[in-house]
Amino acid sequence: MSEIQRNVVLVPGGLHHHAVKRLGGEFDLLTIERSDPSFIDAGMAEKVRGLAVSTRIDAAFIDALPALEIIASFGVGYDAVDARHAATRGVMVTNTPDVLTEEVADTTIGLLLNTTREFAKAENYLRAGRWVKEGNYPLTEMTLRGRTVGIFGLGRIGRAIARRIEAFGLPVSYHNRNRVDDVPYAYHPSLAELAAAVDTLICVAPGGAATEKAVNADVLRALGPDGVLINVGRGTTVDEPALAKALKERTIRAAGLDVFADEPNVPDELLELDNATLLPHVGSASIHTRQAMADLVVDNLVSWFSFDRALTPVPETSGIARTRR
């Protein structure tokens, strides 16, 4: 038995089937129902050295595994994993960037077009026989022509979205915590300033305390009555009650959302609105991309235990070196 097979990896809760299959071939694999410390027995605590996860991992769960070396998280966003606490324990945390960038950017453009041009509504009109009975679908009030786009979060995915927006012939601006030097887009030092300067705001910002409800009533008012909000980042970045109120009162024109604060639960206030386009978090949800994400989860674990390095460490743990054997 090789060294890699002697390492025990635990999967709490569900994980992509391709990742589970590969993990079973590479490691001694254990599974538990959910990431609850009460599910960890003494034997498990002593031998689990890796986690492969797509669920919340808090400090208590990390502390329940004293032999833990690495947490491989499925997804580019890793706000559900307490990476700061993991760093204090010397535990590596990885995510799955890059492999989903283009897919999420494609989805964003699709959601933007669907929100402004009402393609889903038009298809439903056809399928209901209304084209035959009532004539052509009504002309849409909105178009991408003449719009100005602001991106909140100009990381990998934000840049990929910006490239696509440029191809539509639309100007791009952005807001980040810090200015990005190697892009030609206009920078705005606050989110409210960005919203005031554009009529289409695309949110790709990560979750966490720093961005929680960043898109609030003030930002929506700044976006204005012709404004369109698109969110493909994290649901927690948007104040959902404020958004529902803004849509109902036409403070902004429309919104397209692929993410929500309490998934899979979507507020009734949003479900009831005809100017809200809602998707069930499908940004990266193709077989091709999800399998690539699953492979990267496993590849991070393989690289860590075989070569003492992670392929895609998150910033909080990027300086951690493997010392345990």
DRENDO-1510 file (C-alpha; in Angstrom, 1 decimal, always signed):
<recs>
REC; n; res; u; v; w
REC; 1; MET; +0.0; +0.0; +0.0 .
REC; 2; SER; +1.4; +3.4; -1.0 .
REC; 3; GLU; +1.7; +6.4; +1.3 .
REC; 4; ILE; -1.2; +8.2; -0.4 .
REC; 5; GLN; -3.5; +5.2; +0.3 .
REC; 6; ARG; -2.6; +5.3; +3.9 .
REC; 7; ASN; -4.0; +8.8; +4.3 .
REC; 8; VAL; -7.6; +9.0; +5.4 .
REC; 9; VAL; -10.0; +11.5; +3.8 .
REC; 10; LEU; -13.4; +12.3; +5.2 .
REC; 11; VAL; -16.4; +13.6; +3.2 .
REC; 12; PRO; -19.0; +15.2; +5.5 .
REC; 13; GLY; -22.4; +15.4; +3.8 .
REC; 14; GLY; -22.7; +15.2; +0.0 .
REC; 15; LEU; -20.0; +15.7; -2.6 .
REC; 16; HIS; -19.9; +15.4; -6.4 .
REC; 17; HIS; -20.1; +11.7; -7.4 .
REC; 18; HIS; -17.0; +12.0; -9.6 .
REC; 19; ALA; -14.9; +13.3; -6.7 .
REC; 20; VAL; -16.2; +10.6; -4.4 .
REC; 21; LYS; -15.3; +7.9; -6.9 .
REC; 22; ARG; -11.8; +9.2; -7.4 .
REC; 23; LEU; -11.3; +9.7; -3.7 .
REC; 24; GLY; -12.2; +6.1; -3.1 .
REC; 25; GLY; -9.5; +5.0; -5.4 .
REC; 26; GLU; -6.8; +7.3; -4.1 .
REC; 27; PHE; -7.4; +7.3; -0.3 .
REC; 28; ASP; -9.0; +5.5; +2.6 .
REC; 29; LEU; -12.3; +7.2; +2.3 .
REC; 30; LEU; -14.8; +7.8; +5.2 .
REC; 31; THR; -18.2; +9.6; +5.0 .
REC; 32; ILE; -20.5; +11.0; +7.6 .
REC; 33; GLU; -24.0; +12.5; +7.3 .
REC; 34; ARG; -23.1; +16.1; +8.0 .
REC; 35; SER; -20.3; +18.3; +9.3 .
REC; 36; ASP; -21.2; +18.0; +12.9 .
REC; 37; PRO; -18.5; +17.3; +15.5 .
REC; 38; SER; -20.9; +14.9; +17.2 .
REC; 39; PHE; -20.4; +12.5; +14.2 .
REC; 40; ILE; -16.7; +12.3; +14.9 .
REC; 41; ASP; -15.7; +9.4; +17.0 .
REC; 42; ALA; -12.3; +8.9; +18.7 .
REC; 43; GLY; -10.9; +6.7; +16.0 .
REC; 44; MET; -11.9; +9.0; +13.2 .
REC; 45; ALA; -10.5; +12.0; +15.1 .
REC; 46; GLU; -7.2; +10.2; +15.3 .
REC; 47; LYS; -6.8; +9.3; +11.7 .
REC; 48; VAL; -8.6; +11.8; +9.4 .
REC; 49; ARG; -5.9; +13.9; +7.7 .
REC; 50; GLY; -8.0; +15.4; +4.8 .
REC; 51; LEU; -11.4; +16.7; +4.2 .
REC; 52; ALA; -13.2; +17.0; +0.8 .
REC; 53; VAL; -16.2; +19.2; +1.2 .
REC; 54; SER; -19.0; +21.1; -0.3 .
REC; 55; THR; -20.7; +22.1; +2.9 .
REC; 56; ARG; -20.1; +24.4; +5.9 .
REC; 57; ILE; -16.9; +23.6; +7.9 .
REC; 58; ASP; -16.7; +25.7; +11.1 .
REC; 59; ALA; -14.1; +26.0; +13.7 .
REC; 60; ALA; -15.6; +23.4; +16.0 .
REC; 61; PHE; -15.5; +20.8; +13.2 .
REC; 62; ILE; -11.9; +21.6; +12.4 .
REC; 63; ASP; -11.0; +21.3; +16.1 .
REC; 64; ALA; -12.7; +18.0; +16.3 .
REC; 65; LEU; -10.0; +16.6; +13.9 .
REC; 66; PRO; -6.6; +17.1; +15.5 .
REC; 67; ALA; -4.7; +15.2; +12.8 .
REC; 68; LEU; -6.3; +17.3; +10.0 .
REC; 69; GLU; -3.9; +18.7; +7.4 .
REC; 70; ILE; -6.0; +19.9; +4.5 .
REC; 71; ILE; -9.6; +20.9; +3.6 .
REC; 72; ALA; -10.3; +20.7; -0.1 .
REC; 73; SER; -13.4; +22.7; -0.9 .
REC; 74; PHE; -15.6; +22.2; -3.9 .
REC; 75; GLY; -16.3; +25.6; -5.5 .
REC; 76; VAL; -14.4; +28.9; -6.1 .
REC; 77; GLY; -16.2; +30.5; -3.2 .
REC; 78; TYR; -15.1; +29.2; +0.2 .
REC; 79; ASP; -16.9; +31.5; +2.7 .
REC; 80; ALA; -18.6; +28.4; +4.2 .
REC; 81; VAL; -15.1; +27.2; +5.4 .
REC; 82; ASP; -13.5; +28.9; +8.3 .
REC; 83; ALA; -10.2; +29.4; +6.5 .
REC; 84; ARG; -8.9; +31.9; +9.1 .
REC; 85; HIS; -9.4; +29.4; +11.9 .
REC; 86; ALA; -7.9; +26.6; +9.7 .
REC; 87; ALA; -4.8; +28.8; +9.3 .
REC; 88; THR; -4.3; +29.1; +13.0 .
REC; 89; ARG; -4.3; +25.3; +13.2 .
REC; 90; GLY; -1.8; +25.0; +10.3 .
REC; 91; VAL; -4.5; +23.4; +8.1 .
REC; 92; MET; -4.4; +24.1; +4.4 .
REC; 93; VAL; -7.6; +25.1; +2.6 .
REC; 94; THR; -8.0; +24.9; -1.1 .
REC; 95; ASN; -10.8; +25.8; -3.6 .
REC; 96; THR; -11.5; +25.3; -7.3 .
REC; 97; PRO; -10.8; +28.5; -9.2 .
REC; 98; ASP; -10.3; +28.9; -12.9 .
REC; 99; VAL; -12.0; +25.7; -14.0 .
REC; 100; LEU; -15.4; +27.3; -13.6 .
REC; 101; THR; -14.6; +30.8; -14.7 .
REC; 102; GLU; -15.8; +30.7; -18.3 .
REC; 103; GLU; -18.9; +28.7; -17.4 .
REC; 104; VAL; -20.0; +31.2; -14.8 .
REC; 105; ALA; -19.3; +34.1; -17.1 .
REC; 106; ASP; -21.3; +32.5; -19.8 .
REC; 107; THR; -24.2; +32.0; -17.4 .
REC; 108; THR; -24.0; +35.7; -16.4 .
REC; 109; ILE; -24.4; +36.9; -19.9 .
REC; 110; GLY; -27.3; +34.5; -20.4 .
REC; 111; LEU; -29.0; +35.8; -17.2 .
REC; 112; LEU; -28.4; +39.4; -18.3 .
REC; 113; LEU; -30.0; +38.8; -21.7 .
REC; 114; ASN; -32.8; +36.9; -20.2 .
REC; 115; THR; -33.5; +39.6; -17.7 .
REC; 116; THR; -33.5; +42.4; -20.2 .
REC; 117; ARG; -35.0; +40.7; -23.2 .
REC; 118; GLU; -37.5; +38.4; -21.4 .
REC; 119; PHE; -36.6; +35.2; -23.4 .
REC; 120; ALA; -38.0; +32.8; -20.8 .
REC; 121; LYS; -41.3; +34.7; -20.7 .
REC; 122; ALA; -41.4; +34.8; -24.5 .
REC; 123; GLU; -40.8; +31.0; -24.7 .
REC; 124; ASN; -43.6; +30.4; -22.2 .
REC; 125; TYR; -45.9; +32.7; -24.3 .
REC; 126; LEU; -45.2; +30.5; -27.4 .
REC; 127; ARG; -45.6; +27.2; -25.5 .
REC; 128; ALA; -49.0; +28.4; -24.1 .
REC; 129; GLY; -50.3; +28.9; -27.6 .
REC; 130; ARG; -50.5; +32.6; -27.2 .
REC; 131; TRP; -48.5; +33.4; -30.3 .
REC; 132; VAL; -51.2; +31.8; -32.4 .
REC; 133; LYS; -54.1; +33.2; -30.4 .
REC; 134; GLU; -52.8; +36.7; -29.5 .
REC; 135; GLY; -50.1; +37.5; -32.1 .
REC; 136; ASN; -46.5; +38.5; -31.5 .
REC; 137; TYR; -45.0; +38.7; -28.1 .
REC; 138; PRO; -45.0; +42.3; -26.9 .
REC; 139; LEU; -41.9; +44.3; -27.6 .
REC; 140; THR; -39.5; +44.3; -24.6 .
REC; 141; GLU; -39.0; +47.6; -22.8 .
REC; 142; MET; -35.4; +46.8; -22.1 .
REC; 143; THR; -32.4; +46.2; -24.3 .
REC; 144; LEU; -28.7; +46.0; -23.8 .
REC; 145; ARG; -28.2; +48.7; -26.4 .
REC; 146; GLY; -26.9; +51.9; -24.8 .
REC; 147; ARG; -26.4; +50.3; -21.4 .
REC; 148; THR; -23.4; +50.9; -19.1 .
REC; 149; VAL; -22.2; +48.0; -17.0 .
REC; 150; GLY; -20.5; +48.0; -13.5 .
REC; 151; ILE; -18.9; +44.9; -12.1 .
REC; 152; PHE; -18.7; +44.4; -8.3 .
REC; 153; GLY; -15.8; +42.1; -7.9 .
REC; 154; LEU; -13.2; +42.1; -10.7 .
REC; 155; GLY; -11.5; +38.8; -10.0 .
REC; 156; ARG; -11.1; +35.9; -12.4 .
REC; 157; ILE; -14.8; +35.6; -13.1 .
REC; 158; GLY; -15.4; +39.3; -13.1 .
REC; 159; ARG; -12.7; +39.8; -15.7 .
REC; 160; ALA; -14.2; +37.0; -17.9 .
REC; 161; ILE; -17.6; +38.7; -17.7 .
REC; 162; ALA; -16.0; +42.1; -18.5 .
REC; 163; ARG; -14.5; +40.6; -21.7 .
REC; 164; ARG; -17.9; +39.4; -22.8 .
REC; 165; ILE; -19.5; +42.7; -22.0 .
REC; 166; GLU; -16.9; +44.5; -24.1 .
REC; 167; ALA; -17.7; +42.2; -27.0 .
REC; 168; PHE; -21.3; +43.6; -26.8 .
REC; 169; GLY; -19.9; +47.0; -27.3 .
REC; 170; LEU; -20.8; +48.3; -23.8 .
REC; 171; PRO; -18.5; +50.3; -21.5 .
REC; 172; VAL; -17.3; +48.6; -18.3 .
REC; 173; SER; -16.6; +50.0; -14.8 .
REC; 174; TYR; -15.8; +48.2; -11.6 .
REC; 175; HIS; -15.5; +48.4; -7.8 .
REC; 176; ASN; -13.1; +46.3; -5.8 .
REC; 177; ARG; -11.5; +46.8; -2.4 .
REC; 178; ASN; -8.5; +47.9; -4.4 .
REC; 179; ARG; -7.8; +49.2; -7.8 .
REC; 180; VAL; -6.7; +46.7; -10.5 .
REC; 181; ASP; -3.7; +48.1; -12.4 .
REC; 182; ASP; -3.8; +46.0; -15.6 .
REC; 183; VAL; -7.3; +46.7; -16.9 .
REC; 184; PRO; -8.7; +49.6; -18.9 .
REC; 185; TYR; -11.9; +49.9; -17.0 .
REC; 186; ALA; -13.0; +52.9; -14.9 .
REC; 187; TYR; -12.5; +52.3; -11.2 .
REC; 188; HIS; -15.0; +53.6; -8.5 .
REC; 189; PRO; -13.8; +53.6; -4.9 .
REC; 190; SER; -17.2; +52.7; -3.5 .
REC; 191; LEU; -20.1; +50.5; -4.6 .
REC; 192; ALA; -22.6; +53.4; -4.3 .
REC; 193; GLU; -20.4; +55.5; -6.7 .
REC; 194; LEU; -20.2; +52.6; -9.1 .
REC; 195; ALA; -24.0; +52.1; -9.0 .
REC; 196; ALA; -24.6; +55.8; -9.6 .
REC; 197; ALA; -22.3; +55.7; -12.7 .
REC; 198; VAL; -24.0; +52.8; -14.4 .
REC; 199; ASP; -27.4; +51.3; -15.1 .
REC; 200; THR; -26.4; +47.7; -15.0 .
REC; 201; LEU; -24.7; +46.3; -11.9 .
REC; 202; ILE; -23.3; +42.7; -12.0 .
REC; 203; CYS; -22.3; +41.3; -8.6 .
REC; 204; VAL; -19.5; +38.7; -8.6 .
REC; 205; ALA; -18.2; +39.5; -5.2 .
REC; 206; PRO; -17.3; +36.8; -2.7 .
REC; 207; GLY; -19.3; +36.2; +0.4 .
REC; 208; GLY; -18.3; +36.9; +4.0 .
REC; 209; ALA; -18.7; +39.7; +6.6 .
REC; 210; ALA; -17.0; +42.3; +4.4 .
REC; 211; THR; -19.6; +42.0; +1.6 .
REC; 212; GLU; -22.7; +41.0; +3.5 .
REC; 213; LYS; -25.7; +43.1; +2.3 .
REC; 214; ALA; -23.3; +45.4; +0.4 .
REC; 215; VAL; -26.0; +45.9; -2.2 .
REC; 216; ASN; -28.4; +47.7; +0.0 .
REC; 217; ALA; -31.2; +50.2; -0.4 .
REC; 218; ASP; -28.8; +53.1; -0.9 .
REC; 219; VAL; -26.9; +51.3; -3.7 .
REC; 220; LEU; -30.2; +50.3; -5.4 .
REC; 221; ARG; -31.4; +53.9; -5.3 .
REC; 222; ALA; -28.1; +55.0; -6.8 .
REC; 223; LEU; -28.6; +52.4; -9.6 .
REC; 224; GLY; -31.8; +54.2; -10.6 .
REC; 225; PRO; -35.2; +53.5; -12.2 .
REC; 226; ASP; -33.7; +52.0; -15.4 .
REC; 227; GLY; -31.3; +49.9; -13.3 .
REC; 228; VAL; -30.7; +46.2; -13.7 .
REC; 229; LEU; -29.1; +44.1; -11.0 .
REC; 230; ILE; -27.5; +40.7; -11.8 .
REC; 231; ASN; -26.0; +38.6; -9.0 .
REC; 232; VAL; -24.0; +35.5; -9.7 .
REC; 233; GLY; -21.6; +35.8; -6.7 .
REC; 234; ARG; -23.1; +35.1; -3.3 .
REC; 235; GLY; -26.6; +35.7; -2.2 .
REC; 236; THR; -25.5; +37.3; +1.0 .
REC; 237; THR; -24.0; +40.3; -0.8 .
REC; 238; VAL; -27.5; +41.5; -1.6 .
REC; 239; ASP; -30.0; +42.8; +1.0 .
REC; 240; GLU; -32.9; +40.7; -0.3 .
REC; 241; PRO; -35.8; +42.5; +1.5 .
REC; 242; ALA; -34.4; +45.8; +0.2 .
REC; 243; LEU; -34.1; +44.4; -3.3 .
REC; 244; ALA; -37.7; +43.0; -3.3 .
REC; 245; LYS; -38.9; +46.5; -2.2 .
REC; 246; ALA; -36.9; +48.2; -4.9 .
REC; 247; LEU; -38.3; +45.9; -7.6 .
REC; 248; LYS; -41.8; +46.2; -6.3 .
REC; 249; GLU; -41.7; +50.0; -6.2 .
REC; 250; ARG; -39.7; +50.2; -9.5 .
REC; 251; THR; -36.8; +51.9; -7.7 .
REC; 252; ILE; -34.9; +49.7; -10.2 .
REC; 253; ARG; -36.2; +48.2; -13.4 .
REC; 254; ALA; -35.3; +44.5; -13.0 .
REC; 255; ALA; -33.0; +41.9; -11.4 .
REC; 256; GLY; -31.6; +38.6; -12.4 .
REC; 257; LEU; -30.4; +36.3; -9.6 .
REC; 258; ASP; -28.6; +33.0; -9.6 .
REC; 259; VAL; -27.7; +33.0; -5.9 .
REC; 260; PHE; -29.7; +33.6; -2.7 .
REC; 261; ALA; -28.9; +34.2; +1.0 .
REC; 262; ASP; -30.6; +31.0; +2.2 .
REC; 263; GLU; -30.4; +28.5; -0.6 .
REC; 264; PRO; -32.5; +26.7; -1.7 .
REC; 265; ASN; -35.1; +28.9; -0.1 .
REC; 266; VAL; -36.0; +31.9; -2.2 .
REC; 267; PRO; -38.0; +34.7; -0.5 .
REC; 268; ASP; -41.7; +34.8; -1.5 .
REC; 269; GLU; -41.3; +38.5; -2.1 .
REC; 270; LEU; -39.0; +37.8; -5.0 .
REC; 271; LEU; -40.9; +34.8; -6.4 .
REC; 272; GLU; -44.0; +37.0; -6.7 .
REC; 273; LEU; -42.3; +39.7; -8.8 .
REC; 274; ASP; -42.6; +39.7; -12.6 .
REC; 275; ASN; -39.4; +41.8; -12.9 .
REC; 276; ALA; -37.2; +39.3; -11.1 .
REC; 277; THR; -35.5; +36.5; -13.2 .
REC; 278; LEU; -34.5; +33.7; -10.8 .
REC; 279; LEU; -32.2; +30.7; -11.4 .
REC; 280; PRO; -31.5; +27.9; -9.0 .
REC; 281; HIS; -27.7; +28.5; -8.6 .
REC; 282; VAL; -26.7; +27.0; -12.0 .
REC; 283; GLY; -23.7; +29.3; -12.7 .
REC; 284; SER; -21.2; +26.4; -13.1 .
REC; 285; ALA; -23.8; +23.6; -13.4 .
REC; 286; SER; -22.7; +21.8; -16.5 .
REC; 287; ILE; -21.4; +18.2; -16.4 .
REC; 288; HIS; -18.1; +19.3; -18.0 .
REC; 289; THR; -17.4; +22.1; -15.5 .
REC; 290; ARG; -18.6; +20.3; -12.3 .
REC; 291; GLN; -16.4; +17.3; -13.2 .
REC; 292; ALA; -13.4; +19.6; -13.7 .
REC; 293; MET; -14.2; +21.1; -10.2 .
REC; 294; ALA; -14.4; +17.6; -8.7 .
REC; 295; ASP; -11.1; +16.7; -10.3 .
REC; 296; LEU; -9.4; +19.7; -8.8 .
REC; 297; VAL; -10.7; +18.9; -5.3 .
REC; 298; VAL; -9.1; +15.5; -5.6 .
REC; 299; ASP; -5.9; +16.8; -7.3 .
REC; 300; ASN; -5.3; +19.2; -4.4 .
REC; 301; LEU; -5.4; +16.3; -2.0 .
REC; 302; VAL; -3.2; +14.1; -4.1 .
REC; 303; SER; -0.7; +16.9; -4.6 .
REC; 304; TRP; -0.7; +17.7; -0.8 .
REC; 305; PHE; +0.0; +14.1; +0.3 .
REC; 306; SER; +2.3; +13.2; -2.6 .
REC; 307; PHE; +4.3; +16.3; -3.1 .
REC; 308; ASP; +3.7; +18.4; +0.1 .
REC; 309; ARG; +2.0; +21.2; -1.8 .
REC; 310; ALA; -1.5; +22.4; -2.6 .
REC; 311; LEU; -2.4; +23.3; -6.2 .
REC; 312; THR; -4.9; +26.1; -5.4 .
REC; 313; PRO; -4.5; +27.3; -1.8 .
REC; 314; VAL; -6.8; +30.1; -0.6 .
REC; 315; PRO; -5.1; +33.3; +0.4 .
REC; 316; GLU; -5.6; +32.7; +4.2 .
REC; 317; THR; -3.5; +29.5; +4.1 .
REC; 318; SER; -1.2; +30.1; +1.1 .
REC; 319; GLY; +1.8; +30.3; +3.3 .
REC; 320; ILE; +1.2; +27.0; +5.1 .
REC; 321; ALA; +3.8; +24.3; +4.5 .
REC; 322; ARG; +3.2; +20.6; +5.2 .
REC; 323; THR; +5.1; +19.5; +8.3 .
REC; 324; ARG; +3.1; +16.5; +9.4 .
REC; 325; ARG; +3.7; +13.0; +8.0 .
</recs>
